[in-house]
């Protein structure tokens, strides 16, 4: 099987276009997350950034203009590098912007912007290409690792395949849910298979089938509101072809050239070493390909009755009566308004609690709040 018949510089050029267009479309699919006009509170990573002035609109417009310009102007590397820098600033202004897809797209674009475009140095462009292969393969591998727990197969996987319940009997649907136990191992195989050349064609085929099924199951609806994550399945299908199909390495290439690229010493820790520490709580979920694993931290935000009365009607909609009292379902709030998953990090929880406490005006110290989330 010959696969895709394109040389590596051509592939890198196409990957740049796919990632740039994919990022632009994904930002528009989660419009409220980026342009600041929303009720869901911002969660600045650096607390000093929490001020009345929020430059999100200006920075997002600058990011989109730079990315669009990189498609038509010759200063592609500079434009993309500045766009990557602005992306980091946008994440510092709101931790919820650190979505899985955004982290992966920007990381790949950073590698693309580091390649100088020369086609006469095969060792260099092959090294950058391999770095991108490592990033994408790690996404599948660590996604599978994170889903190796009963919560995924018993809770999260049935939610994903919920659309099938309309066409299957209860017994048939129950049998299909049993597949959830095998999904983590399939993803781990994908991550390894994309790197091991002899079985790469099988991993590519399996990955295409997986993403095609997810495009159907996660089709935008009132239940599936994470539109950008749904769209990322299409981007990953294209990346699988461009990064792994066909001849993707020069005949006389030596892996020793990887060690001569400074970016190698950033990519390996971020995508190969540190994600292993996610299970111990030392590395953020959204930087560890921890997709719908059921292992994310969930902290209840209790709303007192007199606070509930002061909430806007829109926010009252996300309050639910439970045995523990009124609970603010901030995950549904985030998904409904921002069309993304709520980032399960303490910074985000703190911003939600502070939002509620503005109404209560109890004067609780920030140090006391921080202890609640440890």
C-alpha positions as CSV (number, residue, x, y, z in Angstrom):
1,X,0.0,0.0,0.0
2,X,1.7,3.2,-1.2
3,X,-0.6,5.7,0.6
4,X,-0.5,9.4,0.1
5,X,2.0,10.4,-2.6
6,X,3.3,13.8,-1.4
7,X,6.8,14.8,-0.2
8,X,7.2,16.1,3.3
9,X,7.5,19.9,2.4
10,X,4.2,19.6,0.5
11,X,2.6,17.8,3.5
12,X,3.8,20.5,5.9
13,X,2.4,23.2,3.7
14,X,-1.0,21.5,3.6
15,X,-0.9,20.8,7.4
16,X,-0.3,24.5,7.9
17,X,-3.4,25.4,5.9
18,X,-5.5,22.7,7.6
19,X,-4.5,23.8,11.1
20,X,-4.9,27.5,10.4
21,X,-8.4,27.1,8.8
22,X,-9.3,24.6,11.5
23,X,-8.4,27.0,14.3
24,X,-10.3,29.9,12.7
25,X,-13.4,27.8,12.3
26,X,-13.2,26.3,15.8
27,X,-12.9,29.8,17.3
28,X,-16.1,30.8,15.6
29,X,-17.8,27.6,16.7
30,X,-17.1,28.6,20.3
31,X,-17.6,32.3,19.6
32,X,-18.6,33.4,23.2
33,X,-15.5,31.9,24.7
34,X,-13.2,34.3,22.8
35,X,-15.0,37.5,22.4
36,X,-15.8,38.3,26.0
37,X,-19.5,39.2,25.8
38,X,-20.9,36.5,28.2
39,X,-22.2,35.9,31.7
40,X,-20.0,32.8,32.5
41,X,-17.1,34.3,34.5
42,X,-13.6,34.6,33.1
43,X,-10.9,32.6,34.9
44,X,-7.6,34.4,34.5
45,X,-4.6,32.2,35.3
46,X,-2.6,35.1,36.5
47,X,-4.8,36.8,39.1
48,X,-3.4,40.2,38.4
49,X,-5.0,40.0,35.0
50,X,-8.4,40.0,36.6
51,X,-9.5,43.5,36.0
52,X,-12.4,45.5,34.4
53,X,-10.4,45.8,31.2
54,X,-10.5,42.6,29.2
55,X,-8.7,42.8,25.8
56,X,-10.0,39.5,24.6
57,X,-12.0,41.0,21.7
58,X,-8.9,42.9,20.4
59,X,-6.6,39.9,20.9
60,X,-9.0,37.4,19.3
61,X,-9.5,39.7,16.3
62,X,-5.7,40.1,16.0
63,X,-5.3,36.3,16.2
64,X,-7.8,35.7,13.4
65,X,-6.3,38.4,11.2
66,X,-2.8,37.0,11.6
67,X,-4.0,33.5,10.8
68,X,-5.9,34.7,7.7
69,X,-2.9,36.7,6.6
70,X,-0.6,33.7,6.9
71,X,-2.7,31.9,4.3
72,X,-2.0,34.6,1.6
73,X,1.1,36.5,2.6
74,X,4.7,35.4,2.4
75,X,5.7,36.1,6.0
76,X,3.9,32.9,7.1
77,X,6.4,31.9,9.9
78,X,6.4,35.3,11.6
79,X,2.6,35.7,11.4
80,X,2.0,32.2,12.8
81,X,4.6,32.7,15.6
82,X,2.9,36.0,16.7
83,X,-0.5,34.2,16.5
84,X,0.9,31.5,18.8
85,X,2.1,34.1,21.3
86,X,-1.3,35.8,21.3
87,X,-3.0,32.4,21.8
88,X,-0.9,32.0,25.0
89,X,-2.0,35.5,26.2
90,X,-5.7,34.6,25.5
91,X,-5.3,31.4,27.6
92,X,-3.8,33.4,30.5
93,X,-6.8,35.7,30.4
94,X,-9.2,32.7,30.7
95,X,-8.2,29.2,31.6
96,X,-11.4,27.8,29.9
97,X,-9.7,28.6,26.6
98,X,-7.2,25.9,27.2
99,X,-9.3,23.4,25.3
100,X,-7.8,20.1,24.0
101,X,-8.2,21.0,20.4
102,X,-6.8,24.5,20.9
103,X,-3.7,23.2,22.7
104,X,-3.0,20.7,20.0
105,X,-3.6,23.0,17.0
106,X,-1.4,25.8,18.4
107,X,1.4,23.3,19.4
108,X,1.4,21.9,15.8
109,X,1.4,25.4,14.4
110,X,4.4,26.3,16.6
111,X,6.3,23.4,15.0
112,X,5.2,24.5,11.5
113,X,6.3,28.1,12.2
114,X,9.7,26.9,13.3
115,X,10.3,25.2,9.9
116,X,12.1,27.7,7.5
117,X,10.5,26.2,4.4
118,X,13.8,25.1,2.8
119,X,13.4,21.9,0.7
120,X,17.1,21.2,0.2
121,X,17.7,20.2,3.9
122,X,15.8,16.9,4.1
123,X,17.1,16.1,7.6
124,X,15.8,19.3,9.1
125,X,12.3,19.2,7.5
126,X,11.9,15.5,8.3
127,X,12.8,16.2,12.0
128,X,10.1,18.9,12.2
129,X,7.7,16.5,10.5
130,X,8.5,13.8,13.1
131,X,7.8,16.2,15.9
132,X,4.3,16.7,14.6
133,X,3.9,12.9,14.3
134,X,4.9,12.6,18.0
135,X,2.4,15.2,19.1
136,X,-0.6,13.6,17.3
137,X,0.3,10.0,18.3
138,X,0.6,11.1,21.9
139,X,-2.9,12.5,21.8
140,X,-4.4,9.0,21.0
141,X,-2.0,7.2,23.4
142,X,-2.7,9.4,26.5
143,X,-6.4,9.7,25.7
144,X,-6.5,5.9,26.0
145,X,-4.5,5.9,29.2
146,X,-6.8,8.5,30.8
147,X,-9.9,6.3,29.9
148,X,-8.5,3.2,31.6
149,X,-11.0,3.4,34.4
150,X,-14.5,2.1,35.2
151,X,-16.0,5.6,35.1
152,X,-15.4,6.0,31.4
153,X,-16.9,2.6,30.4
154,X,-19.8,2.9,32.8
155,X,-20.7,6.6,32.6
156,X,-19.0,8.6,29.9
157,X,-19.1,6.1,27.0
158,X,-22.9,5.5,27.3
159,X,-23.3,9.3,27.1
160,X,-21.3,9.4,23.8
161,X,-23.4,6.6,22.2
162,X,-26.7,8.0,23.5
163,X,-27.9,8.8,20.0
164,X,-28.0,5.1,19.2
165,X,-30.6,4.5,21.9
166,X,-33.3,5.8,19.6
167,X,-32.6,3.0,17.1
168,X,-31.8,0.1,19.4
169,X,-33.7,-1.8,22.0
170,X,-32.7,-1.5,25.6
171,X,-30.9,-4.9,25.5
172,X,-29.1,-4.0,22.2
173,X,-28.0,-0.6,23.6
174,X,-26.7,-2.3,26.8
175,X,-24.6,-4.7,24.7
176,X,-23.2,-1.8,22.7
177,X,-22.1,-0.1,25.9
178,X,-19.9,-3.0,26.7
179,X,-17.6,-1.9,23.9
180,X,-16.6,1.0,26.1
181,X,-14.2,-1.3,28.0
182,X,-12.2,-1.9,24.8
183,X,-12.1,1.8,23.6
184,X,-9.1,2.8,25.8
185,X,-7.0,-0.1,24.4
186,X,-8.0,0.8,20.8
187,X,-6.7,4.4,21.4
188,X,-3.5,3.2,23.0
189,X,-3.0,0.9,20.0
190,X,-3.6,3.9,17.7
191,X,-1.0,6.0,19.5
192,X,1.6,3.2,19.2
193,X,0.6,2.0,15.7
194,X,1.0,5.5,14.2
195,X,4.7,5.4,15.3
196,X,5.5,1.8,14.4
197,X,5.7,1.8,10.6
198,X,4.8,-1.9,9.9
199,X,1.3,-1.5,11.4
200,X,0.8,2.1,10.6
201,X,-1.7,1.4,7.8
202,X,-3.9,-0.4,10.2
203,X,-3.8,2.4,12.8
204,X,-4.7,5.0,10.1
205,X,-7.7,3.0,8.9
206,X,-8.9,2.4,12.5
207,X,-8.4,6.1,13.3
208,X,-10.4,7.2,10.3
209,X,-13.3,4.9,11.2
210,X,-13.2,6.1,14.8
211,X,-13.4,9.8,13.9
212,X,-16.1,9.2,11.3
213,X,-18.2,7.5,13.9
214,X,-17.6,10.3,16.4
215,X,-18.6,12.8,13.7
216,X,-22.0,11.1,13.6
217,X,-22.4,10.5,17.4
218,X,-21.3,14.0,18.4
219,X,-23.2,15.8,15.7
220,X,-24.2,19.3,17.2
221,X,-27.5,19.1,19.1
222,X,-28.9,20.2,22.4
223,X,-27.1,17.3,24.0
224,X,-23.8,17.7,22.1
225,X,-22.9,21.4,22.4
226,X,-19.2,21.2,22.2
227,X,-19.1,22.1,18.5
228,X,-15.4,22.7,18.2
229,X,-14.6,19.3,19.7
230,X,-17.0,17.7,17.2
231,X,-15.3,19.6,14.3
232,X,-11.8,18.5,15.5
233,X,-12.7,14.9,14.3
234,X,-12.6,16.2,10.8
235,X,-9.2,17.9,11.4
236,X,-7.7,14.8,12.9
237,X,-8.9,12.7,9.9
238,X,-7.0,15.0,7.6
239,X,-3.9,15.0,9.9
240,X,-3.8,11.2,9.9
241,X,-3.5,11.2,6.1
242,X,-1.0,14.0,5.9
243,X,1.2,12.9,8.8
244,X,1.3,9.2,8.4
245,X,0.0,7.9,5.1
246,X,2.6,6.9,2.5
247,X,6.3,7.6,2.6
248,X,7.0,10.0,5.5
249,X,10.7,9.7,6.1
250,X,13.8,10.1,4.0
251,X,15.7,6.9,3.2
252,X,18.9,8.0,4.8
253,X,17.4,10.0,7.6
254,X,18.9,9.5,11.1
255,X,16.9,10.2,14.3
256,X,20.1,11.9,15.7
257,X,19.0,15.0,13.8
258,X,16.1,15.4,16.2
259,X,18.4,16.2,19.1
260,X,19.8,19.2,17.1
261,X,16.4,20.9,17.2
262,X,15.7,23.0,20.3
263,X,11.9,22.5,19.9
264,X,12.5,18.7,20.5
265,X,13.3,19.5,24.1
266,X,10.0,21.2,24.6
267,X,7.8,18.8,22.7
268,X,9.0,15.6,24.4
269,X,8.3,16.8,28.0
270,X,5.0,18.4,27.1
271,X,3.6,15.5,25.0
272,X,5.5,12.4,26.1
273,X,6.7,12.8,29.7
274,X,4.5,15.2,31.7
275,X,1.1,13.6,30.6
276,X,2.1,10.5,32.5
277,X,1.9,12.6,35.7
278,X,-1.7,13.6,35.1
279,X,-3.1,10.6,37.0
280,X,-1.3,11.9,40.1
281,X,-2.7,15.4,39.7
282,X,0.6,17.0,38.7
283,X,-0.3,18.0,35.1
284,X,-3.5,19.7,33.9
285,X,-6.2,17.6,32.3
286,X,-6.5,19.7,29.2
287,X,-2.8,19.4,28.6
288,X,-2.9,15.6,28.9
289,X,-5.4,14.5,26.3
290,X,-7.7,13.6,29.1
291,X,-10.9,13.5,26.9
292,X,-14.2,12.5,28.6
293,X,-12.4,10.0,30.9
294,X,-14.6,10.5,33.9
295,X,-11.5,11.2,36.0
296,X,-11.8,15.0,36.0
297,X,-12.3,16.9,39.3
298,X,-15.9,17.8,39.9
299,X,-16.7,20.1,42.8
300,X,-20.2,21.1,43.8
301,X,-21.0,24.8,44.0
302,X,-23.9,25.2,46.5
303,X,-26.3,28.1,46.1
304,X,-28.1,29.4,49.2
305,X,-31.8,30.3,48.8
306,X,-31.3,34.0,49.3
307,X,-28.4,33.9,46.7
308,X,-30.6,32.0,44.3
309,X,-33.2,34.8,44.4
310,X,-30.6,37.3,43.4
311,X,-29.3,35.3,40.4
312,X,-30.3,36.5,36.9
313,X,-33.1,34.4,35.4
314,X,-30.6,32.9,32.9
315,X,-28.3,31.6,35.6
316,X,-31.2,30.3,37.7
317,X,-31.8,27.9,34.8
318,X,-28.6,26.0,35.6
319,X,-29.4,25.6,39.3
320,X,-30.7,22.1,40.3
321,X,-32.4,20.9,43.4
322,X,-30.5,17.9,45.0
323,X,-30.3,16.2,48.3
324,X,-27.5,18.6,49.3
325,X,-29.6,21.6,48.3
326,X,-29.4,23.9,45.3
327,X,-26.4,23.2,43.2
328,X,-25.1,25.4,40.3
329,X,-24.5,23.1,37.3
330,X,-21.6,25.2,36.0
331,X,-20.6,22.5,33.5
332,X,-24.0,22.8,31.7
333,X,-23.8,26.5,32.0
334,X,-20.3,26.6,30.3
335,X,-21.3,24.1,27.6
336,X,-24.6,26.0,26.8
337,X,-23.1,29.5,26.7
338,X,-19.5,28.9,25.5
339,X,-20.0,25.6,23.5
340,X,-17.0,24.0,25.2
341,X,-16.3,21.8,28.2
342,X,-15.6,23.5,31.4
343,X,-11.9,23.3,32.2
344,X,-11.7,21.2,35.5
345,X,-9.0,23.3,37.1
346,X,-9.0,25.1,40.5
347,X,-8.7,28.5,38.7
348,X,-12.0,28.0,37.0
349,X,-13.8,26.8,40.1
350,X,-12.4,29.8,42.0
351,X,-13.8,32.2,39.4
352,X,-17.3,30.6,39.6
353,X,-17.3,30.7,43.4
354,X,-16.2,34.4,43.4
355,X,-19.0,35.1,40.9
356,X,-21.5,33.7,43.3
357,X,-19.9,35.4,46.3
358,X,-20.3,38.8,44.8
359,X,-24.0,38.4,45.4
360,X,-23.5,37.0,48.9
361,X,-20.9,39.6,50.0
362,X,-19.7,37.4,52.8
363,X,-16.2,38.7,52.9
364,X,-14.6,35.2,52.8
365,X,-10.9,35.5,52.3
366,X,-9.3,34.1,49.1
367,X,-7.0,31.9,51.1
368,X,-10.0,30.2,52.7
369,X,-11.5,29.7,49.2
370,X,-8.3,28.2,47.9
371,X,-8.2,25.7,50.7
372,X,-11.6,24.5,49.7
373,X,-10.3,23.3,46.3
374,X,-7.3,21.4,47.5
